Amino acid sequence: MAAKEHTDPFGRQVKVTRGTLDRWARHYRAGGFPALVPAPRQVTPRTPVEVLDLAAALKKENPARTAAQIQRIADDSGLVADRPDAAAALR
């Protein structure tokens, strides 16, 4: 199995190494199919919660407000040391 190419769920040709197959087999023997499901990622936001809250409040106050406007308001307010980036302001 390890030496052959296989089609993944997206139609791409992939090879699975012997080590990966052995690891999957160990996990399956230890916990069945649920043991093969990857653990959810635990991502820590880079932008402080206070900054995100300010950006959300500004956007809620005026939904037409752009990310650049939110950045300017956050900078001018002095309420936060870190300004929200454009992507955070649009969420």
C-alpha positions as CSV (number, residue, x, y, z in Angstrom):
1,M,0.0,0.0,0.0
2,A,2.7,2.5,0.9
3,A,4.5,2.1,-2.5
4,K,1.4,2.9,-4.5
5,E,-0.2,6.2,-5.4
6,H,-3.8,6.7,-4.3
7,T,-6.5,9.2,-5.2
8,D,-7.4,11.4,-2.3
9,P,-11.0,12.8,-1.7
10,F,-10.1,15.8,-3.9
11,G,-9.0,13.7,-6.9
12,R,-5.2,14.3,-6.4
13,Q,-2.7,11.5,-6.5
14,V,-0.9,11.0,-3.2
15,K,1.5,8.6,-1.6
16,V,1.2,7.5,2.0
17,T,4.5,6.5,3.7
18,R,4.9,3.3,5.7
19,G,5.4,5.3,8.9
20,T,2.0,7.1,8.4
21,L,0.2,3.7,7.7
22,D,1.8,2.2,10.9
23,R,0.8,5.2,13.0
24,W,-2.8,5.1,11.6
25,A,-2.9,1.3,12.4
26,R,-1.7,1.9,16.0
27,H,-4.2,4.7,16.6
28,Y,-7.0,2.5,15.1
29,R,-6.1,-0.4,17.3
30,A,-6.0,1.8,20.4
31,G,-9.2,3.7,19.9
32,G,-11.0,2.6,16.7
33,F,-12.1,5.0,14.0
34,P,-12.6,8.0,16.4
35,A,-8.9,7.8,17.2
36,L,-8.1,8.6,13.6
37,V,-10.0,11.9,13.6
38,P,-7.6,14.8,14.0
39,A,-7.9,16.9,17.1
40,P,-9.3,20.4,16.6
41,R,-6.7,23.1,16.3
42,Q,-6.3,25.4,19.2
43,V,-5.4,28.8,17.7
44,T,-4.7,31.8,19.9
45,P,-5.9,35.1,18.3
46,R,-3.0,37.5,17.5
47,T,-5.2,40.6,18.0
48,P,-6.1,41.4,21.6
49,V,-9.7,40.8,22.6
50,E,-10.1,44.5,23.5
51,V,-9.1,45.6,20.0
52,L,-11.5,43.1,18.4
53,D,-14.3,44.3,20.7
54,L,-13.6,47.9,19.7
55,A,-13.5,47.1,16.0
56,A,-16.8,45.1,16.3
57,A,-18.5,47.9,18.2
58,L,-17.4,50.5,15.6
59,K,-18.6,48.2,12.7
60,K,-21.9,47.6,14.5
61,E,-22.4,51.3,15.1
62,N,-22.0,52.0,11.3
63,P,-22.0,48.8,9.1
64,A,-20.8,50.9,6.1
65,R,-17.6,51.9,7.9
66,T,-14.5,50.5,6.2
67,A,-11.6,48.8,7.8
68,A,-9.4,51.8,7.2
69,Q,-11.9,54.0,9.0
70,I,-12.0,51.7,11.9
71,Q,-8.2,51.7,12.1
72,R,-8.1,55.5,12.1
73,I,-10.8,55.8,14.8
74,A,-8.9,53.2,16.9
75,D,-5.6,55.1,16.5
76,D,-7.2,58.4,17.3
77,S,-9.1,57.2,20.3
78,G,-6.0,56.2,22.2
79,L,-8.1,53.5,23.9
80,V,-5.9,50.7,22.6
81,A,-2.2,50.5,22.1
82,D,-2.5,48.0,19.2
83,R,-4.7,49.0,16.3
84,P,-6.8,46.4,14.6
85,D,-5.5,45.2,11.2
86,A,-7.8,45.5,8.2
87,A,-8.9,41.9,8.2
88,A,-9.8,41.9,11.9
89,A,-11.8,45.1,11.5
90,L,-13.9,43.5,8.8
91,R,-14.9,40.4,10.8
